[in-house]
């Protein structure tokens, strides 16, 4: 873990972003108090899809179907 002040972070942002890409965590401080944290994004979930069909199949709906919600909403407004 690296600690860096705001001014230093501005000056060396490209360097710090490279370190984050390598898996390092950067704590940004303001007057020696932590204010932000730069961490790498985990990209394991982002696998390429081969087709639109695969995309549609990968989506799982949650909750009630939209048609039921619309019907219920219309009934309430009467």
Secondary structure, DSSP 4 states (H G I P E B T S, - for coil): -EEEEHHHHHHTHHHHHHHHHTT--EEEEETTEEEEEE-PPP-TT-PPPS-HHHHHHH----SS-HHHHHHHHHHHH-
